[in-house]
Amino acid sequence: MTRYTLTIGLFDKDTKRQKISSDIALKIVSDLVVQTVGYGTIHNGNGIYTHTNDQIVCEPSIIYFVDGEEEEESKIKNLAWMIKKALNQESVMLEETAVKMEFI
Protein backbone atom coordinates (compact mmCIF):
# COMPACT_ATOMS: atom_id res chain seq x y z
CA MET A 1 0.00 0.00 0.00
CA THR A 2 1.13 3.56 -0.66
CA ARG A 3 0.72 6.63 1.52
CA TYR A 4 0.28 9.78 -0.52
CA THR A 5 1.02 13.02 1.33
CA LEU A 6 0.34 16.48 -0.05
CA THR A 7 1.90 19.46 1.71
CA ILE A 8 0.21 22.69 0.69
CA GLY A 9 1.65 26.07 1.65
CA LEU A 10 -0.85 28.88 2.16
CA PHE A 11 1.17 31.87 0.98
CA ASP A 12 -0.01 33.19 -2.38
CA LYS A 13 2.64 32.60 -5.07
CA ASP A 14 2.43 36.18 -6.36
CA THR A 15 2.26 38.23 -3.16
CA LYS A 16 4.22 35.82 -0.89
CA ARG A 17 1.56 36.49 1.77
CA GLN A 18 -1.46 34.55 2.96
CA LYS A 19 -4.47 35.89 1.02
CA ILE A 20 -6.88 33.02 1.82
CA SER A 21 -7.48 32.36 5.52
CA SER A 22 -6.48 28.98 6.92
CA ASP A 23 -10.12 28.12 7.64
CA ILE A 24 -11.27 28.89 4.10
CA ALA A 25 -8.26 27.09 2.60
CA LEU A 26 -9.08 24.03 4.73
CA LYS A 27 -12.66 24.11 3.42
CA ILE A 28 -11.44 24.40 -0.19
CA VAL A 29 -9.01 21.50 0.22
CA SER A 30 -11.60 19.37 2.05
CA ASP A 31 -14.18 19.93 -0.69
CA LEU A 32 -11.65 19.02 -3.40
CA VAL A 33 -10.60 15.88 -1.50
CA VAL A 34 -14.21 14.70 -1.28
CA GLN A 35 -14.76 15.40 -5.00
CA THR A 36 -11.61 13.67 -6.27
CA VAL A 37 -10.44 10.99 -3.84
CA GLY A 38 -13.31 10.72 -1.37
CA TYR A 39 -11.38 10.28 1.87
CA GLY A 40 -8.18 10.99 3.79
CA THR A 41 -6.79 12.89 6.75
CA ILE A 42 -6.10 16.63 6.85
CA HIS A 43 -4.25 18.62 9.47
CA ASN A 44 -2.53 21.98 9.85
CA GLY A 45 1.21 22.45 9.83
CA ASN A 46 3.96 25.01 9.33
CA GLY A 47 6.64 24.82 6.69
CA ILE A 48 9.97 26.55 7.06
CA TYR A 49 12.42 27.23 4.27
CA THR A 50 14.89 29.75 2.93
CA HIS A 51 13.52 31.71 -0.01
CA THR A 52 15.57 32.51 -3.12
CA ASN A 53 16.40 35.93 -1.63
CA ASP A 54 17.88 34.20 1.49
CA GLN A 55 14.90 35.23 3.64
CA ILE A 56 13.80 32.56 6.12
CA VAL A 57 10.09 31.90 5.70
CA CYS A 58 7.68 30.17 8.11
CA GLU A 59 4.55 29.36 6.12
CA PRO A 60 1.24 28.00 7.43
CA SER A 61 0.41 24.80 5.59
CA ILE A 62 -2.21 22.12 5.16
CA ILE A 63 -1.08 18.50 5.15
CA TYR A 64 -3.31 15.88 3.54
CA PHE A 65 -2.58 12.18 3.46
CA VAL A 66 -4.34 9.08 2.29
CA ASP A 67 -3.37 5.41 2.17
CA GLY A 68 -4.36 3.69 -1.04
CA GLU A 69 -3.35 1.46 -3.88
CA GLU A 70 -1.10 2.60 -6.71
CA GLU A 71 -4.10 3.28 -8.95
CA GLU A 72 -4.96 6.18 -6.61
CA GLU A 73 -1.87 8.07 -7.81
CA SER A 74 -3.61 9.74 -10.77
CA LYS A 75 -6.43 10.93 -8.48
CA ILE A 76 -3.90 12.37 -6.02
CA LYS A 77 -1.96 14.17 -8.76
CA ASN A 78 -5.19 15.57 -10.16
CA LEU A 79 -6.11 16.74 -6.66
CA ALA A 80 -2.70 18.43 -6.27
CA TRP A 81 -3.19 20.35 -9.54
CA MET A 82 -6.68 21.44 -8.50
CA ILE A 83 -5.43 22.65 -5.09
CA LYS A 84 -2.49 24.43 -6.72
CA LYS A 85 -4.85 26.38 -8.95
CA ALA A 86 -7.51 27.05 -6.28
CA LEU A 87 -4.98 28.42 -3.75
CA ASN A 88 -2.69 30.12 -6.32
CA GLN A 89 0.34 28.05 -5.34
CA GLU A 90 3.66 27.79 -7.12
CA SER A 91 3.79 24.11 -6.20
CA VAL A 92 2.26 21.44 -3.98
CA MET A 93 4.59 18.81 -2.57
CA LEU A 94 3.62 15.18 -3.22
CA GLU A 95 5.29 12.42 -1.22
CA GLU A 96 4.73 8.71 -1.85
CA THR A 97 5.75 6.22 0.84
CA ALA A 98 5.29 2.45 1.02
CA VAL A 99 3.33 1.61 4.17
CA LYS A 100 1.92 -1.41 5.87
CA MET A 101 -1.33 -0.58 7.62
CA GLU A 102 -4.43 -2.26 8.96
CA PHE A 103 -7.58 -1.31 10.83
CA ILE A 104 -7.80 -2.82 14.32
N, CA, C and O of each residue as an XYZ file, in Angstrom:
416
protein
N       0.849     -1.174      0.000
C       0.000      0.000      0.000
C       0.897      1.241      0.000
O       2.025      1.210      0.491
N       0.376      2.314     -0.554
C       1.133      3.559     -0.656
C       0.445      4.665      0.130
O      -0.774      4.822      0.059
N       1.230      5.427      0.878
C       0.718      6.631      1.524
C       1.107      7.815      0.645
O       2.277      8.035      0.332
N       0.085      8.563      0.264
C       0.280      9.782     -0.517
C       0.101     10.958      0.424
O      -0.922     11.063      1.101
N       1.082     11.840      0.472
C       1.016     13.020      1.329
C       1.186     14.262      0.469
O       2.148     14.384     -0.289
N       0.237     15.180      0.598
C       0.340     16.482     -0.050
C       0.612     17.525      1.028
O      -0.100     17.589      2.029
N       1.629     18.329      0.825
C       1.897     19.459      1.713
C       1.637     20.721      0.908
O       2.240     20.949     -0.140
N       0.722     21.536      1.425
C       0.209     22.690      0.692
C       0.495     23.952      1.493
O      -0.100     24.164      2.550
N       1.396     24.787      1.004
C       1.648     26.073      1.646
C       0.480     27.011      1.393
O      -0.241     26.860      0.408
N       0.295     27.972      2.274
C      -0.851     28.880      2.155
C      -0.473     30.303      1.760
O      -1.339     31.176      1.709
N       0.795     30.550      1.483
C       1.168     31.874      0.981
C       0.898     31.924     -0.517
O       1.265     31.004     -1.248
N       0.271     32.973     -0.965
C      -0.007     33.192     -2.382
C       1.313     33.282     -3.152
O       2.259     33.926     -2.698
N       1.372     32.635     -4.317
C       2.635     32.603     -5.071
C       3.053     33.966     -5.605
O       4.240     34.195     -5.840
N       2.109     34.868     -5.798
C       2.433     36.177     -6.363
C       2.785     37.208     -5.293
O       3.725     37.984     -5.465
N       2.040     37.220     -4.195
C       2.256     38.232     -3.158
C       3.165     37.749     -2.039
O       3.649     38.556     -1.245
N       3.407     36.424     -1.962
C       4.224     35.815     -0.894
C       3.619     36.057      0.490
O       4.321     36.032      1.502
N       2.302     36.291      0.515
C       1.561     36.486      1.769
C       0.322     35.607      1.732
O      -0.109     35.170      0.665
N      -0.246     35.353      2.901
C      -1.463     34.554      2.963
C      -2.661     35.426      2.608
O      -3.010     36.341      3.354
N      -3.294     35.141      1.463
C      -4.468     35.886      1.022
C      -5.757     35.159      1.378
O      -6.793     35.798      1.566
N      -5.709     33.830      1.473
C      -6.878     33.018      1.824
C      -6.664     32.523      3.244
O      -5.633     31.922      3.547
N      -7.635     32.772      4.117
C      -7.479     32.361      5.520
C      -7.310     30.843      5.623
O      -7.731     30.098      4.738
N      -6.699     30.407      6.699
C      -6.477     28.976      6.920
C      -7.789     28.213      6.947
O      -7.871     27.108      6.411
N      -8.823     28.788      7.565
C     -10.125     28.116      7.639
C     -10.755     27.940      6.263
O     -11.289     26.876      5.951
N     -10.693     28.974      5.449
C     -11.271     28.887      4.095
C     -10.441     27.936      3.236
O     -10.996     27.149      2.469
N      -9.126     28.004      3.359
C      -8.258     27.092      2.599
C      -8.545     25.643      2.976
O      -8.585     24.771      2.108
N      -8.743     25.384      4.267
C      -9.078     24.034      4.728
C     -10.396     23.566      4.109
O     -10.516     22.411      3.700
N     -11.369     24.448      4.041
C     -12.660     24.107      3.418
C     -12.481     23.808      1.933
O     -13.049     22.841      1.427
N     -11.703     24.623      1.234
C     -11.442     24.400     -0.194
C     -10.778     23.047     -0.406
O     -11.211     22.265     -1.252
N      -9.728     22.772      0.362
C      -9.012     21.503      0.221
C      -9.936     20.333      0.569
O      -9.959     19.332     -0.147
N     -10.689     20.450      1.648
C     -11.603     19.373      2.050
C     -12.624     19.072      0.958
O     -12.880     17.909      0.643
N     -13.201     20.117      0.386
C     -14.179     19.926     -0.691
C     -13.543     19.237     -1.900
O     -14.150     18.348     -2.497
N     -12.331     19.642     -2.260
C     -11.647     19.023     -3.399
C     -11.289     17.567     -3.113
O     -11.366     16.725     -4.008
N     -10.899     17.262     -1.875
C     -10.598     15.877     -1.495
C     -11.837     15.009     -1.676
O     -11.761     13.933     -2.268
N     -12.970     15.470     -1.171
C     -14.211     14.700     -1.281
C     -14.586     14.478     -2.750
O     -15.029     13.391     -3.121
N     -14.410     15.499     -3.575
C     -14.763     15.401     -4.996
C     -13.855     14.459     -5.775
O     -14.324     13.775     -6.684
N     -12.560     14.405     -5.441
C     -11.613     13.668     -6.271
C     -11.228     12.305     -5.721
O     -11.211     11.322     -6.462
N     -10.920     12.233     -4.437
C     -10.439     10.986     -3.836
C     -11.516     10.366     -2.948
O     -11.705      9.150     -2.944
N     -12.215     11.209     -2.201
C     -13.307     10.722     -1.375
C     -12.999     10.554      0.096
O     -13.921     10.449      0.905
N     -11.719     10.524      0.470
C     -11.384     10.283      1.866
C      -9.939     10.696      2.140
O      -9.194     11.021      1.215
N      -9.554     10.681      3.401
C      -8.182     10.992      3.790
C      -8.153     11.720      5.117
O      -9.181     11.870      5.779
N      -6.991     12.162      5.496
C      -6.793     12.892      6.748
C      -6.134     14.230      6.421
O      -5.204     14.301      5.617
N      -6.633     15.290      7.060
C      -6.100     16.630      6.846
C      -5.747     17.236      8.195
O      -6.512     17.128      9.153
N      -4.593     17.869      8.264
C      -4.248     18.615      9.473
C      -3.417     19.837      9.109
O      -2.909     19.950      7.993
N      -3.287     20.740     10.058
C      -2.533     21.975      9.852
C      -1.070     21.756     10.196
O      -0.731     20.910     11.024
N      -0.219     22.524      9.555
C       1.206     22.454      9.826
C       1.863     23.782      9.526
O       1.193     24.747      9.158
N       3.152     23.831      9.680
C       3.956     25.010      9.333
C       5.195     24.541      8.604
O       5.927     23.677      9.088
N       5.424     25.116      7.441
C       6.642     24.819      6.692
C       7.657     25.916      6.946
O       7.295     27.071      7.166
N       8.914     25.554      6.917
C       9.970     26.549      7.060
C      11.006     26.291      5.980
O      11.392     25.149      5.730
N      11.448     27.358      5.348
C      12.423     27.234      4.269
C      13.115     28.573      4.064
O      12.682     29.607      4.574
N      14.194     28.525      3.307
C      14.894     29.746      2.935
C      14.505     30.083      1.505
O      14.692     29.274      0.597
N      13.971     31.264      1.311
C      13.520     31.706     -0.009
C      14.719     32.031     -0.889
O      15.848     32.099     -0.402
N      14.483     32.230     -2.171
C      15.575     32.507     -3.118
C      16.345     33.779     -2.777
O      17.495     33.939     -3.189
N      15.711     34.692     -2.021
C      16.404     35.928     -1.630
C      17.086     35.787     -0.259
O      17.456     36.786      0.358
N      17.248     34.553      0.206
C      17.878     34.198      1.486
C      17.041     34.550      2.709
O      17.532     34.453      3.833
N      15.793     34.954      2.515
C      14.897     35.233      3.640
C      14.342     33.918      4.174
O      13.890     33.075      3.399
N      14.373     33.739      5.489
C      13.802     32.556      6.117
C      12.296     32.769      6.236
O      11.837     33.790      6.748
N      11.547     31.798      5.759
C      10.086     31.904      5.704
C       9.472     30.792      6.542
O       9.869     29.632      6.427
N       8.502     31.142      7.388
C       7.676     30.173      8.112
C       6.268     30.315      7.552
O       5.620     31.346      7.735
N       5.800     29.281      6.875
C       4.548     29.359      6.123
C       3.505     28.396      6.678
O       3.771     27.199      6.794
N       2.312     28.907      7.027
C       1.240     27.999      7.431
C       0.914     27.056      6.272
O       0.939     27.450      5.106
N       0.611     25.814      6.614
C       0.409     24.799      5.588
C      -0.747     23.881      5.971
O      -1.166     23.811      7.126
N      -1.239     23.188      4.962
C      -2.209     22.116      5.162
C      -1.540     20.833      4.692
O      -0.926     20.796      3.626
N      -1.663     19.789      5.491
C      -1.084     18.496      5.147
C      -2.233     17.503      4.996
O      -3.045     17.323      5.903
N      -2.279     16.869      3.840
C      -3.314     15.880      3.536
C      -2.619     14.559      3.250
O      -1.646     14.514      2.497
N      -3.121     13.474      3.855
C      -2.576     12.179      3.463
C      -3.680     11.147      3.359
O      -4.731     11.239      3.993
N      -3.389     10.165      2.531
C      -4.336      9.078      2.290
C      -3.531      7.826      1.978
O      -2.514      7.890      1.288
N      -3.985      6.697      2.486
C      -3.373      5.411      2.168
C      -4.234      4.732      1.117
O      -5.444      4.591      1.290
N      -3.608      4.316      0.032
C      -4.360      3.689     -1.037
C      -3.471      2.841     -1.919
O      -2.270      2.710     -1.682
N      -4.075      2.276     -2.923
C      -3.347      1.460     -3.884
C      -2.706      2.368     -4.935
O      -3.021      3.555     -5.014
N      -1.823      1.813     -5.723
C      -1.096      2.604     -6.714
C      -2.016      3.261     -7.735
O      -1.673      4.304     -8.292
N      -3.170      2.673     -7.986
C      -4.095      3.279     -8.950
C      -4.688      4.600     -8.442
O      -5.306      5.331     -9.215
N      -4.510      4.909     -7.171
C      -4.959      6.180     -6.608
C      -4.054      7.338     -7.035
O      -4.445      8.501     -6.927
N      -2.858      7.029     -7.517
C      -1.870      8.069     -7.805
C      -2.403      9.133     -8.764
O      -2.171     10.322     -8.541
N      -3.104      8.744     -9.811
C      -3.608      9.739    -10.768
C      -4.643     10.647    -10.112
O      -4.701     11.838    -10.418
N      -5.464     10.098     -9.211
C      -6.434     10.932     -8.480
C      -5.711     11.942     -7.595
O      -6.106     13.106     -7.524
N      -4.656     11.498     -6.923
C      -3.901     12.370     -6.017
C      -3.218     13.479     -6.809
O      -3.235     14.636     -6.390
N      -2.621     13.143     -7.942
C      -1.955     14.167     -8.758
C      -2.971     15.163     -9.310
O      -2.695     16.361     -9.371
N      -4.130     14.681     -9.708
C      -5.194     15.574    -10.162
C      -5.623     16.495     -9.022
O      -5.814     17.694     -9.229
N      -5.773     15.945     -7.836
C      -6.115     16.743     -6.657
C      -5.061     17.820     -6.413
O      -5.406     18.971     -6.146
N      -3.786     17.462     -6.501
C      -2.701     18.429     -6.271
C      -2.798     19.588     -7.260
O      -2.644     20.745     -6.867
N      -3.049     19.296     -8.531
C      -3.186     20.352     -9.541
C      -4.384     21.253     -9.246
O      -4.307     22.470     -9.412
N      -5.486     20.653     -8.809
C      -6.680     21.444     -8.498
C      -6.429     22.361     -7.301
O      -6.842     23.521     -7.311
N      -5.756     21.848     -6.274
C      -5.427     22.652     -5.094
C      -4.468     23.770     -5.478
O      -4.635     24.914     -5.057
N      -3.468     23.432     -6.276
C      -2.487     24.426     -6.724
C      -3.175     25.610     -7.389
O      -2.845     26.765     -7.120
N      -4.122     25.315     -8.249
C      -4.852     26.379     -8.948
C      -5.771     27.142     -7.989
O      -5.789     28.373     -7.998
N      -6.530     26.421     -7.166
C      -7.511     27.053     -6.279
C      -6.862     27.982     -5.260
O      -7.443     29.006     -4.899
N      -5.659     27.634     -4.790
C      -4.983     28.425     -3.751
C      -3.848     29.281     -4.315
O      -3.097     29.893     -3.556
N      -3.720     29.327     -5.644
C      -2.686     30.122     -6.322
C      -1.290     29.804     -5.774
O      -0.563     30.683     -5.312
N      -0.945     28.514     -5.843
C       0.344     28.052     -5.341
C       1.339     27.838     -6.467
O       0.969     27.465     -7.580
N       2.595     28.078     -6.165
C       3.664     27.793     -7.125
C       3.824     26.281     -7.278
O       4.073     25.781     -8.375
N       3.680     25.563     -6.166
C       3.786     24.106     -6.201
C       3.083     23.516     -4.981
O       2.828     24.202     -3.991
N       2.781     22.238     -5.081
C       2.258     21.439     -3.976
C       3.169     20.222     -3.891
O       3.416     19.558     -4.897
N       3.663     19.931     -2.708
C       4.592     18.812     -2.565
C       3.823     17.500     -2.443
O       2.911     17.380     -1.626
N       4.200     16.517     -3.263
C       3.620     15.176     -3.215
C       4.700     14.204     -2.765
O       5.780     14.139     -3.352
N       4.394     13.456     -1.722
C       5.294     12.422     -1.221
C       4.575     11.083     -1.317
O       3.397     10.985     -0.976
N       5.270     10.064     -1.775
C       4.730      8.711     -1.846
C       5.625      7.810     -1.004
O       6.841      7.772     -1.193
N       5.004      7.081     -0.068
C       5.754      6.221      0.836
C       5.071      4.864      0.908
O       3.848      4.791      1.028
N       5.848      3.795      0.834
C       5.294      2.450      1.016
C       4.959      2.264      2.503
O       5.790      2.522      3.374
N       3.744      1.818      2.773
C       3.326      1.612      4.167
C       2.627      0.260      4.299
O       2.053     -0.281      3.354
N       2.709     -0.242      5.506
C       1.915     -1.412      5.872
C       0.940     -0.908      6.916
O       1.351     -0.380      7.949
N      -0.341     -1.064      6.657
C      -1.334     -0.577      7.618
C      -2.482     -1.553      7.682
O      -2.697     -2.360      6.776
N      -3.223     -1.460      8.785
C      -4.426     -2.259      8.962
C      -5.335     -1.552      9.942
O      -4.873     -0.763     10.766
N      -6.617     -1.827      9.860
C      -7.578     -1.311     10.827
C      -7.747     -2.347     11.916
O      -7.937     -3.529     11.630
N      -7.680     -1.909     13.171
C      -7.795     -2.817     14.316
C      -9.074     -2.512     15.069
O      -9.370     -3.162     16.072
